[in-house]
Amino acid sequence: MIAKEEDYNKIKSYLDRNIKYSSIDTINEIAFTSKDEMNYPISHGKYEGQKIDYYAISYGEIWGIEERSMAVLIHAETGELLYIITPHGYLDIKE
């Protein structure tokens, strides 16, 4: 399993290069979900229908005059960025 710090740095690097964000969780706020504790499998992207261990990191984007929360999911075993959850669905990540 990849350390939280590595995952955080990978996601922050991706956001810095590709997305204009206004806030981001700290390392201590990273949420971990174990495949053993999941009620439902992954619902989007490459791992759709599978249960995997993953981390989720939230960040904010300014939409007009308000900030909207998004989350990036990262595979806890491989460090692969999975997708971004938005208020309107999800976005695939192309590294």
Secondary structure as GFF3:
##gff-version 3
##sequence-region A 1 95
A	DSSP	alpha_helix	4	18	.	.	.	ID=ss1
A	DSSP	beta_strand	23	24	.	.	.	ID=ss2
A	DSSP	three_ten_helix	27	29	.	.	.	ID=ss3
A	DSSP	beta_strand	31	33	.	.	.	ID=ss4
A	DSSP	three_ten_helix	45	47	.	.	.	ID=ss5
A	DSSP	beta_strand	54	63	.	.	.	ID=ss6
A	DSSP	beta_strand	66	75	.	.	.	ID=ss7
A	DSSP	beta_strand	81	86	.	.	.	ID=ss8
A	DSSP	beta_strand	89	92	.	.	.	ID=ss9
###
